[in-house]
Amino acid sequence: MGNGRPVDVIVFLFYFSVTLIVCPRVASCIEVKEVLVVVNKRIKSSVEIGEYYMKRRNIPEDHIVFLSTSTEEIVTRETFDNEIKSDIQRKIKSLEEKQYDSGSNRISTLVTIYGVPLKINAPLNSNSRSSVDSELALVRIAEYDLNGWVSNPYFLGNFAQQLKYSKNDVMLVSRLDGPDPETVYRIIDDTLESEKNGLQGKGYFDARGLVKNMEDARTKELGTGYKRYDYSIKVAAAKVQKRFETVLDDKQPLFPENSCPEAALYCGWYSLANYVDSFNWVQGAIGYHIASAECSTLRNPSSSVWCLRMLQKGVAATVGPVYEPYVQGFPLPEIFFEKLIEGYMSLGEAYLVSLPFISWQMVLLGDPLYQPFAAIELIE
């Protein structure tokens, strides 16, 4: 996983007040009437899971789109355009033209369900390969440049910058998926149970010691690559520590196997396509591993990519790329975990404001409405 191409510089994120949030309410900003569930009607369990999720979350019955598309994980750009994007665009238009008694009828959030293709193929020498979900973030835009990433207007690191697309152009997209239907049902149930009881456990953060002096690092430009993210993992650990017990490993080796009991939150790097079974995940656990293509498959039983194995082992939500994202393609840990533990944002919202790019490689696996923490006073 390389440092990547020149990008918009992520500068002085530590100066952002934590009061800079998408919505000032204590509850999540996302309302169930803003959610559209996307299923593949060629797979029976896709439809069944979608309907089960809608029932558990009280999402309106007509807020579902039944795709008739490939049952494979990977599709061509043509298939994506003609069998996925176009149907979703029509459904959004239809729902938004309806008249409701009160409030907005705008669709803000898409939830793709087990059976919906995962990634879009392209020639190896092209930068137009992407995840289906990340491409759907711009489903409102008819045509745009597919060569490379698009800066995310919701990303807090882009605050006050002039970008090509506005927040009104962007959808929040999350996926309820896994190696089998049983895993997806478990994720939905664990999410709701954890919301009821509150996520309990420990935080585990696995840096590599690339930034030795944290105070000195605060006054320096760390760029957008390895040092920036190593620093961010350590900042995230310090923030989570204010919520519950946290373990920070700042050495090159990863946490050893079976060394992380009661794991509720996790972020670390770098073990490429080689999940290390270090964790005893609690119900509702959330975490991600920063490495290339860790969500390249959710179906291959012989694969050891982190997203697949973490879901099998019991997490409720994780994040990963379908192809090479470059390190700066990942959600910035200090923002993601801070917004999550504050309790003012849902999983999906915390992901959206911490994600630098869309029309790119990343996938959020989990219920975007998941809000595992009660709101607390903002952490300075």
N, C-alpha and C positions, 0 to 999 in steps of 0.2 A: 504494500500500500504506500504509494508515494505521497510527497508533499503537494503534488498537483500543479496545475497551471496558474498563472497570475489571476487573482480574483479580487473582488472588492475587499479591502483590508478590514479585518475585524479589530477595531481599535477601542481601547479603554472600556471594555465591558464592565470592569469593576466599578466604574463611575456611575453606572445606571442604578438609580434608586430602585429598590424592590417594590416600591409603590407604583412603578410603571407597569401596569398590568392591563390586560385586554378589557376586563370588565370589573367595575368596582364592587359588585354585589358579592355577598358571602358565598352564594351558590354558584355553580357553574353557569357560564353564559349560555351554553347550548341548551335549547329547549327540544323536546322530543319531536315536535312538529317541524323542526328544521332538519331532521335526519332522514336520509333516503338510504334504504337497504338494497344492496345489489347482489342478486343470486344468479346462478346458472341453471336454467330449467332442464338442461340435459343431464344434470346430476341430481337425483332425488334428494339426497341428503343435504345438498346446498339449499334447496327450497325449504326443507324441514328445519334446518338450523336457522335460516333467516326468519322464518315465521315464529320460531321459538324465542329468538332474541327480541323480536318486535313485541311479542306478548309480555315477556319479562320486563321490558322497558316501557311498555305502554305507548309504543310508537304507532301512529295512525295506520290503520290497515291498508290504506292505498299508497303508503309510502314505501313501496317496494317495486323494483324493476326486474323483470324476468328476462335475462339475457338468453339468447340461443347462440352459444359460441363454443369454442374449442374446450375440450375437457383436459387439455394438456396444460402444463405450467407455463410454457413459453408460446408466444404467438408472434406473428409478423405484424409490422406496422399497419398493413392493409386490414388484417383481421381486427386489430384494435380499433381502427377508425370506423370500420363498417359494421362490426358486430358488438362493440362495447361502447365506445364513445358516443356514437350517434344515438343509440337507444337511451342512454342516460341523459343526453341533451334533450331529447324529446320528452322524457318523463319529467325532468326538471321544469321545462317550459309548461307542461300541462298542469303540474301542481302549483306553480307560481301564478298561473292565470286564474286559479280558483279564488273565490271570495270567502274570507273567513270573518267570523263575527267580530273578532278583535285581534290586534297585533299583526305582525308581519307574517307573510306566507313564504318568505324566502328560504330556500334550501341552502344550508351552510355546510352540511356534513354528509359525507358518503361513507357507508360501511360496506366494504366488499366481504363476501362470505366464502367460506370453503367451497372450492369448485370454480371460482372465478380465476382466470389465468393470472399468474404472478408477475411475469416480465415480458418485455417486448424485445425481440431480437433485431439485429441490424448487422451489416458487414463489420468485420473485426476492426477495420480501419476507420470506422465511423464513431462519432460521439453521440449518436442518436439512440443508442441502446438505453433502456430505462426500465424502471418498475412500472407496472400498470397503474399502481396507486399514485405514484408521484406524478405521472402524466395526467391522471384524472384531476389532480389539484387545479389544472388549468382547463377543465372541461368546458368552462364558460367561454373560452377563447376559441374562435373558429379555426384560425391558423396562426402559427407562431414559429419561430426558428427552432428547429429540433436539434441543432448541432450544439450539444453541451447543455449546461445547466442554466437555470433562470433564477435570479436573485429573489428570495422570498420576502415580500413586503411585510409579513408579520414578524420576521426575525428581529429581535431586539437590537442585534448588532447593526441592523440597517436603519435604525431610528434616524429620522430627519434627512435621510438620503433620498434623492430623486431617482426612482426606479421606473422601469418600463411599465410594470403592471401594478395596480393598486390592490388593496385588501379586498375590495368588492369583486375583483377578478378571480380570487383564489378560494378554493374549497379545502376544508379539512377532510382528509381521507385516512381512514384506519381500516384494519383488516381483522376479521375473526376467522382464523385459519389455523391449520396444524397438520400433523401427519395423518390424522384420522378424525372422523366425526366425533368420537368420544372425547378426544382432547378438546375440541372446540366447545362442546357442551360443558365440560369441566371448567374451561376458562370463563364462560358466561356465569356459571353458578358461583365460582370462587370470587369473581368480581363483586357480585351482589352481596355475598356473605361478608366479604371484607369491608364493603361500604357500611354494612350494618354494625359491625363490631369495631371497625378501625384497624388499619394495618399495623400489626405489632411485629417486632423482631429487631434485627440489627442491620446496619448499613456496612457494606464492604466495598472499598475503593482501592483499586490496584494500579498505582502509577509506576513509573520506571526510573524515577530519580533524575530526570533530565533537567529539572529546575531545582537547584539546591537551596537557593536563598529566596524564600517566598516574599519577604518584604522588599527585597531588591527588585524582584520580578514585577512588582506592582508599578514600578516607575519606568519600566522598559517596554519597548515594543517587541512582543514575542512572535509577531507574524501570525500566520494561519496554519502552521504545520504541527510537527510533533511536539515542540516545546509548548506551544499554545494549548494543546489538548492535555498534555501531561500536567501542566499548571492548573488547567480547568478541573481535572479530576480531583486534585488536592483541594481546590477551593470548594468544590461540591461536597467533599468529605467534611470540611469544616462547617458548612452550612447544615448538613444533615445531622451532625453531631449535636446541634442545638435542639433537635427533635427527639433523637434517641441514640443509643449506644452505636458507635461507629468505629470500624477498624480501617486504618489506612496502611497499606503496604507500599513503601516507596523504593522498593528494590526491583531489579530486572526480572527475577523469576516471578511466575504467577503464584497465587495462593496454592499451596499444595493440596492434593486430593483430600477430601473429607476434613478440611480445616476451617470451614465456615458454617457453623451451626446457626439456626434461626435466621437465615438470610432473607431479608425483606426488600432491600435495595442493593443494587450492584452496578458498578461501572468499572471497566478495566481494559487492558490491552497488553500483549499482542500475541495471540496464538492463532495462526491462520488455519481456518477450517479444521480445528482440532480442539473440541470442547474438553475442558478439564473439569472433572467431576469433583469440584471442591465444596459444593454447596448443599446444604439441607434447606431447601426452599420452603418458606412458610406459605400458607394459603394467601393468595393475592399478591405474591412477590412481583417486583418490577425490576428490570435491569437490562443492560446491553453491554456487549463486548465490541470494542473498536478494532475491527479487522475487516479485510476486504471480502466481499461476496458471502457474508455470513448468513444471508437469506437467499442464496442462489437456488435453493430447493427447500420445500417443506414436505416432500413426498418420498425422496430416495431413502430407504431404510438403512442403507450402508453409509450414508453421509454423516460426518461429524461436525457439520457447520453449527455454530453456536445457537442460532435461532431455533432450528429444529430440535436440537438436544435440550435446550432450556425449556421449551414447551413440553417435551416429553417428560422432563424431570419435575415439572410442576409450576413454572412461573405463569402468571396471569397476563403479563405484558412484556414485550421486548421490542427491540429495534434492530434492523440490519439492512445492508445493501444487497441488491441482486447481482450487481456487477461491481467493478472497481469504482469506488466513490471518491477516492482521495480522502485523506484524513479530515479535511475541512468540510466534507460532505455530511459528516455526522452531526446530530444535535449536540450543541455545546453543553457539556455536563453541568457546569456551574449554573446555567440558566434552567435546564430541564429539571434538575433535582430541587433547586430552590423554589421554583414555581409550583412544583408538585407538593412539596412538604408544607408550603404556606397554607394550602387547603382552599385557596381561592379559585384555583383552576382545576379542570378535569385533566385526565391523562392526555387527551387529544389536544387540549389547549396548551398545556405545558410543552408538548412536542412541537406544536406549530410555531410558538414564539422562540424556540431554541434551535430551529432548523434553518440553516443558511440558504439552502437551495431547493427548488422544486423542478419538475420536469427532469428528474435525475434518477438516482438509484435507490433511495431509501424507502423502507416500508415500516410502518408502525403496526405491530401485531398486538391487538387488545381492543377492549371496548373503549371508544373515545370518550364516553360519558363517565368512565370510571373515576371516582373521586374518593381515594382511600383515606384521606386525612381531613379531619375537621379543621375549619379555618382558625388560625392563631394570629396573634399580633405579628405584624410584619417584622422580619428579622433585619436589623441594620447591617 
